[in-house]
Amino acid sequence: MMVIRNYNWKTPSAPRRVTAKAMSPHAIQVIWRDPDLNGKDGEKDSRHYIVKYKEVNDLVNGSDFVNTIRSRQLKVKINKLTPKTTYDIWVKTVKNKKASSWTKANQHIQVLWQPPVASKLNGQTVGYTLQYKHTGTTDEDIQTVTLADTLHHTLTDITDNETYDVRLAARTVNGTGPYTGWKSVFVPQNSDEGLNLSDHLKLDLVVPPPSDVKVVNKTSTSIFLVWSVDKIPECCPVVAYKIVISNYNDSSEYEIVRGTAHVHLMSLTPSTLYGVTITALSTTGESSPSKETLFTTLEADIAEQVKIVSGFKNEDTLTSSLFLHKVRREAGREYICIASNNVGSDKSHLYLPVYETPRIITSHGISVTSGSVARLACEAYGKPVPDIIWIQSTSGTVFDEV
């Protein structure tokens, strides 16, 4: 007689509460529960467990190498591990040639990023600062991790079914740059999530170049320029601006530094092509120069009327005078008197200094809180350079000269 037995073996349940505990720098112990045993280890029958593990950083290098261990107990010790390394660990149950699904030991978020653009760095990169928090919470919930000069990090103290916000800042020998915007990631139950921030974390340690440079007023010898800087990082306030002025008629160049986003350039040459670039100077370095602004000064109108008067003339002398009416500052330059006859010529160089009464160029004040320091600024021009005194208009108090 032939007896046929139909074994309808049930697929075992997946292990639960898989946890890992470090035993030494090179070893961990993994423990778990089997819901089919109800805590009775002696009833395992023919069942056994397979534990697999791999370095989390292998994801960065594209490796799929996985180690496996078999165990008949509800625990296993894994040796010969690399110190200071994060591992992924899974466990499944096998009985009667049927296996449960894998259960992961813990969740993690792996954060990957690209380094800042080298041309925008102010000094050598020494590391990164990573911050993360639960989405929707306040800044008091932010966790901060200081990292070495690496391009990846794994967050392990996270919870299933939660959404996290992550951001990053680069650190150089000159300080910490601005943080990137927050990037959100949802961690589903029993599944690891890799967060690649390469396209989201763009790190800049310096301010952008000045933009929107405008010519407000122009004469034959002066010009007034204003500009702005967009999105100044909180880490790196602008402290001054470097203005480079190029004279394209004689190929000369000079630079000045100003603490405001405007400048009044004077003593320029009439009918001359100039180019101006502006660089923002911050606490962590300088920006790239702005796009060059070109302008041509107006044609000089030295005098509205020129009159030559011949004076007394005897046998061998002649006195001649050149009168310049309504003289302006542009007339302050060198003149040449040339005398000639049929025998030869001679010449004399004369310089005409033109003085100007003082005039206020700019003045401004600020709003302050009682008890703090206030600064009032006044800029004046004159030739010779004028002195400035301050008077309180109501009381008549005279302050020290500047």
C-alpha positions as CSV (number, residue, x, y, z in Angstrom):
1,M,0.0,0.0,0.0
2,M,1.3,3.4,-1.0
3,V,0.8,6.3,1.5
4,I,1.1,9.8,0.2
5,R,1.4,12.5,2.7
6,N,0.6,16.1,1.8
7,Y,2.7,18.4,3.9
8,N,1.1,21.9,3.9
9,W,3.9,23.7,5.7
10,K,3.1,27.2,6.7
11,T,5.6,30.0,5.8
12,P,7.2,31.1,9.0
13,S,6.7,34.6,10.3
14,A,9.4,37.2,9.9
15,P,11.6,37.9,13.0
16,R,10.6,41.0,15.0
17,R,12.5,43.6,17.1
18,V,15.8,43.0,15.5
19,T,18.4,45.0,17.4
20,A,22.2,45.2,17.3
21,K,24.5,46.0,20.2
22,A,28.2,46.8,19.9
23,M,30.4,44.3,21.9
24,S,33.7,45.8,20.9
25,P,35.2,48.0,18.1
26,H,35.2,44.9,15.9
27,A,32.1,42.9,17.0
28,I,28.3,43.3,17.5
29,Q,25.6,41.0,18.9
30,V,22.3,40.8,17.0
31,I,19.2,39.6,18.8
32,W,15.6,39.2,17.7
33,R,12.3,37.6,18.5
34,D,10.4,34.8,16.7
35,P,6.6,35.4,16.9
36,D,5.9,31.7,16.1
37,L,7.7,30.6,19.2
38,N,6.0,32.8,21.7
39,G,9.2,33.2,23.5
40,K,9.9,29.5,23.9
41,D,13.4,28.9,22.4
42,G,13.2,25.2,22.8
43,E,10.5,24.8,20.2
44,K,12.4,25.9,17.2
45,D,12.3,22.4,15.7
46,S,14.1,22.4,12.4
47,R,13.9,26.2,12.0
48,H,17.0,28.3,11.7
49,Y,17.8,31.9,10.9
50,I,19.9,33.6,8.3
51,V,21.5,36.9,9.2
52,K,23.0,39.0,6.4
53,Y,24.9,42.3,6.8
54,K,26.9,44.8,4.7
55,E,28.6,48.1,5.2
56,V,26.3,51.0,4.6
57,N,29.2,52.9,2.8
58,D,29.2,50.1,0.2
59,L,26.2,51.9,-1.3
60,V,28.5,54.8,-2.1
61,N,31.1,52.6,-3.8
62,G,28.4,50.7,-5.7
63,S,29.3,47.4,-4.1
64,D,26.7,44.6,-3.5
65,F,28.9,42.4,-1.3
66,V,26.8,40.9,1.5
67,N,28.0,38.6,4.3
68,T,25.6,35.9,5.7
69,I,25.6,33.9,8.9
70,R,23.3,31.0,10.0
71,S,22.1,30.6,13.5
72,R,19.7,28.2,15.4
73,Q,19.4,30.6,18.3
74,L,17.6,33.9,18.6
75,K,20.9,35.8,18.6
76,V,24.3,35.8,16.8
77,K,27.6,37.5,17.3
78,I,29.3,39.0,14.2
79,N,33.1,39.5,14.4
80,K,35.8,41.0,12.3
81,L,33.9,44.2,11.6
82,T,35.5,47.6,10.7
83,P,35.6,50.1,13.6
84,K,33.5,53.3,13.2
85,T,31.5,51.8,10.4
86,T,27.7,51.6,9.9
87,Y,26.2,48.3,8.9
88,D,22.9,47.2,7.5
89,I,21.6,44.0,9.1
90,W,18.7,41.8,8.1
91,V,17.3,38.6,9.6
92,K,14.9,36.0,8.2
93,T,13.4,32.7,9.4
94,V,13.8,29.4,7.5
95,K,11.7,26.3,8.3
96,N,10.9,23.2,6.1
97,K,12.4,24.9,3.1
98,K,10.2,27.9,3.5
99,A,11.5,31.3,4.4
100,S,10.0,34.4,5.9
101,S,10.6,37.9,4.6
102,W,13.7,39.8,5.7
103,T,13.5,42.1,8.8
104,K,15.9,45.0,9.0
105,A,17.7,45.7,12.2
106,N,17.3,49.4,12.2
107,Q,16.4,52.2,9.8
108,H,18.8,54.8,8.4
109,I,19.0,57.7,6.1
110,Q,22.1,57.9,4.0
111,V,23.0,61.4,2.9
112,L,25.2,62.0,-0.2
113,W,26.4,65.3,-1.6
114,Q,28.8,67.0,-4.0
115,P,31.5,69.4,-2.8
116,P,31.3,73.1,-3.4
117,V,32.6,74.6,-6.6
118,A,36.3,75.1,-6.0
119,S,36.4,78.6,-7.5
120,K,33.9,79.8,-4.9
121,L,35.7,78.4,-1.9
122,N,37.5,80.7,0.5
123,G,40.2,78.4,1.6
124,Q,40.6,74.6,1.8
125,T,37.6,72.5,2.8
126,V,38.1,70.8,6.2
127,G,34.7,69.2,6.7
128,Y,31.0,69.7,6.7
129,T,28.2,70.3,9.3
130,L,25.0,68.4,8.8
131,Q,21.7,69.2,10.6
132,Y,18.5,67.2,10.7
133,K,15.1,67.3,12.5
134,H,11.6,66.0,12.3
135,T,9.6,67.9,9.7
136,G,7.4,70.6,11.2
137,T,9.3,70.9,14.5
138,T,11.1,74.0,15.7
139,D,14.8,74.8,15.6
140,E,15.1,73.5,19.1
141,D,14.7,70.0,17.7
142,I,17.7,70.3,15.3
143,Q,20.4,67.7,15.7
144,T,23.9,68.8,14.5
145,V,26.6,66.4,13.3
146,T,30.2,67.7,12.6
147,L,31.8,65.7,9.9
148,A,35.3,65.3,8.4
149,D,36.0,66.0,4.7
150,T,33.7,63.3,3.4
151,L,30.9,63.3,0.9
152,H,28.4,61.0,2.7
153,H,27.0,60.3,6.2
154,T,24.5,57.8,7.6
155,L,21.8,58.9,10.1
156,T,20.8,55.9,12.3
157,D,18.8,57.3,15.2
158,I,15.6,57.7,13.2
159,T,12.0,56.4,13.4
160,D,9.8,54.5,11.0
161,N,6.9,56.4,9.3
162,E,8.5,59.7,10.0
163,T,9.6,62.6,7.7
164,Y,12.9,64.3,8.4
165,D,14.5,67.5,7.1
166,V,18.2,67.6,6.3
167,R,20.5,70.4,5.4
168,L,24.3,70.9,5.1
169,A,27.0,73.5,5.3
170,A,30.7,73.3,4.3
171,R,33.6,74.3,6.6
172,T,36.9,75.7,5.4
173,V,39.9,77.0,7.2
174,N,38.3,80.4,7.3
175,G,34.9,79.4,8.8
176,T,31.6,77.8,8.1
177,G,29.6,78.7,5.0
178,P,25.8,79.1,4.7
179,Y,23.5,76.2,5.1
180,T,21.6,74.8,2.1
181,G,17.9,74.7,2.0
182,W,16.1,71.9,4.0
183,K,15.6,68.7,2.0
184,S,12.7,66.4,3.2
185,V,12.8,62.6,3.2
186,F,10.1,60.1,4.4
187,V,11.3,56.9,6.2
188,P,8.7,54.1,5.6
189,Q,8.3,51.2,7.9
190,N,11.0,48.4,7.6
191,S,12.8,50.1,4.7
192,D,16.0,52.1,4.5
193,E,16.0,55.3,2.5
194,G,18.9,56.8,0.7
195,L,18.9,60.6,0.4
196,N,21.1,61.8,-2.4
197,L,21.5,65.5,-2.0
198,S,23.9,66.0,-4.9
199,D,21.4,68.0,-6.9
200,H,20.1,69.9,-3.9
201,L,23.0,71.0,-1.7
202,K,25.0,73.6,-3.5
203,L,27.5,75.1,-1.0
204,D,28.8,78.7,-1.4
205,L,31.1,80.4,1.1
206,V,31.2,83.8,-0.5
207,V,28.6,86.4,-1.5
208,P,27.5,86.7,-5.1
209,P,29.1,89.5,-7.2
210,P,27.4,92.9,-7.1
211,S,24.7,93.3,-9.7
212,D,22.3,96.0,-11.2
213,V,25.1,98.5,-11.4
214,K,23.6,101.8,-12.5
215,V,25.0,105.2,-13.6
216,V,22.9,107.8,-11.7
217,N,24.6,111.0,-12.7
218,K,27.4,111.8,-15.2
219,T,29.4,114.9,-16.1
220,S,32.6,115.5,-18.0
221,T,34.8,114.7,-14.9
222,S,32.6,112.7,-12.5
223,I,30.1,109.9,-12.3
224,F,27.8,108.5,-9.5
225,L,27.3,104.7,-9.4
226,V,24.9,102.6,-7.3
227,W,24.6,98.8,-7.1
228,S,23.2,95.9,-5.1
229,V,24.1,92.4,-3.9
230,D,21.5,89.6,-3.9
231,K,21.1,86.9,-1.2
232,I,23.9,87.8,1.1
233,P,24.6,84.7,3.3
234,E,24.0,85.1,7.1
235,C,27.5,83.7,7.7
236,C,29.3,86.2,5.5
237,P,28.1,89.9,5.8
238,V,29.6,92.4,3.3
239,V,32.0,94.8,4.9
240,A,33.2,96.8,1.9
241,Y,33.4,97.0,-1.9
242,K,36.4,97.2,-4.1
243,I,35.9,99.4,-7.2
244,V,38.4,99.1,-10.1
245,I,38.4,101.9,-12.6
246,S,40.0,101.4,-16.0
247,N,40.8,104.2,-18.4
248,Y,40.6,102.7,-21.9
249,N,42.0,105.9,-23.6
250,D,45.4,105.6,-21.9
251,S,45.2,102.0,-20.5
252,S,45.6,103.2,-16.9
253,E,43.9,101.6,-13.9
254,Y,43.3,102.3,-10.2
255,E,41.1,100.9,-7.4
256,I,39.4,102.3,-4.4
257,V,37.5,100.7,-1.5
258,R,34.2,102.0,-0.1
259,G,31.9,100.8,2.7
260,T,28.6,101.7,0.9
261,A,26.9,100.4,-2.2
262,H,27.5,103.6,-4.1
263,V,30.4,105.7,-5.1
264,H,31.1,109.2,-6.5
265,L,34.0,109.0,-8.9
266,M,35.6,112.4,-9.5
267,S,38.6,113.9,-11.3
268,L,37.9,111.9,-14.4
269,T,39.1,113.0,-17.9
270,P,36.4,114.4,-20.2
271,S,35.4,112.5,-23.4
272,T,37.1,109.3,-22.1
273,L,35.9,105.7,-22.1
274,Y,36.0,104.1,-18.7
275,G,35.2,100.6,-17.4
276,V,34.2,99.8,-13.8
277,T,34.0,96.5,-12.0
278,I,32.9,96.1,-8.4
279,T,33.8,93.2,-6.0
280,A,32.0,92.6,-2.7
281,L,34.4,92.0,0.3
282,S,32.8,89.8,3.0
283,T,34.1,88.3,6.3
284,T,35.0,85.1,4.5
285,G,36.6,86.5,1.4
286,E,35.7,88.4,-1.8
287,S,33.1,87.7,-4.5
288,S,33.9,87.5,-8.2
289,P,33.9,90.9,-9.9
290,S,30.7,92.3,-11.3
291,K,30.1,92.5,-15.0
292,E,32.1,95.5,-16.3
293,T,30.1,98.7,-16.6
294,L,31.3,101.0,-19.5
295,F,30.6,104.7,-19.8
296,T,32.1,107.7,-21.5
297,T,32.4,111.0,-19.7
298,L,30.9,114.1,-21.3
299,E,32.8,116.5,-23.5
300,A,34.4,119.3,-21.5
301,D,33.1,122.8,-21.8
302,I,36.2,124.7,-20.5
303,A,34.7,128.1,-20.8
304,E,31.7,129.7,-22.4
305,Q,33.9,132.4,-23.9
306,V,37.6,132.7,-24.8
307,K,39.0,136.2,-25.3
308,I,42.6,137.1,-26.2
309,V,43.5,140.7,-25.4
310,S,46.7,142.2,-26.9
311,G,48.3,144.8,-24.6
312,F,51.1,147.2,-25.0
313,K,53.5,146.4,-27.8
314,N,56.8,148.1,-28.4
315,E,59.7,147.3,-30.6
316,D,60.6,143.9,-29.1
317,T,57.8,142.8,-26.6
318,L,54.2,141.8,-26.8
319,T,51.9,141.2,-23.8
320,S,49.0,138.8,-24.4
321,S,46.3,137.6,-21.9
322,L,43.9,134.7,-22.2
323,F,40.6,135.3,-20.4
324,L,38.4,132.3,-19.4
325,H,34.9,133.4,-18.5
326,K,32.7,131.4,-16.0
327,V,35.6,129.0,-15.1
328,R,34.6,125.6,-13.8
329,R,36.7,122.9,-12.2
330,E,37.4,121.3,-15.6
331,A,39.5,124.3,-16.5
332,G,42.0,123.5,-13.8
333,R,44.8,122.1,-16.0
334,E,48.0,123.0,-17.8
335,Y,48.2,125.7,-20.4
336,I,51.0,126.5,-22.8
337,C,52.0,130.0,-24.0
338,I,54.0,129.8,-27.3
339,A,55.8,132.7,-28.9
340,S,57.3,132.4,-32.4
341,N,58.7,134.5,-35.2
342,N,60.6,133.8,-38.4
343,V,63.7,133.0,-36.5
344,G,62.3,130.5,-34.0
345,S,59.9,129.9,-31.1
346,D,59.8,129.5,-27.3
347,K,57.1,128.3,-24.9
348,S,56.1,128.4,-21.3
349,H,53.9,126.0,-19.3
350,L,51.4,127.4,-16.8
351,Y,49.1,125.5,-14.5
352,L,45.8,127.1,-13.5
353,P,44.5,125.9,-10.1
354,V,40.8,126.2,-9.8
355,Y,39.4,126.3,-6.2
356,E,35.8,125.4,-5.3
357,T,33.7,126.2,-2.4
358,P,32.7,123.2,-0.3
359,R,29.6,121.3,-1.1
360,I,27.9,118.4,0.6
361,I,27.9,115.2,-1.5
362,T,26.0,112.8,0.8
363,S,24.7,112.7,4.3
364,H,22.7,110.1,6.2
365,G,21.7,108.9,9.6
366,I,20.2,105.8,11.1
367,S,17.5,104.8,13.6
368,V,18.9,103.6,16.9
369,T,17.6,102.3,20.2
370,S,18.1,104.4,23.3
371,G,21.4,103.6,25.0
372,S,23.1,102.3,21.9
373,V,25.8,104.0,19.7
374,A,24.6,106.2,16.8
375,R,26.6,107.2,13.7
376,L,25.8,110.1,11.4
377,A,27.8,110.5,8.2
378,C,28.5,113.5,6.0
379,E,30.8,113.6,3.0
380,A,31.9,116.9,1.5
381,Y,34.0,118.0,-1.4
382,G,36.0,121.1,-1.9
383,K,39.4,122.3,-3.2
384,P,41.3,122.6,-0.9
385,V,39.6,119.8,1.0
386,P,37.2,121.4,3.5
387,D,37.0,120.9,7.3
388,I,33.8,119.6,8.8
389,I,32.2,120.5,12.1
390,W,29.0,119.3,13.6
391,I,26.4,121.5,15.4
392,Q,23.3,120.5,17.2
393,S,20.8,122.8,15.6
394,T,18.5,123.2,18.7
395,S,21.1,123.7,21.4
396,G,23.8,125.1,19.2
397,T,26.3,122.6,20.6
398,V,29.5,122.4,18.5
399,F,31.2,119.0,18.3
400,D,34.8,118.2,17.5
401,E,36.1,118.7,14.0
402,V,36.5,115.6,11.8
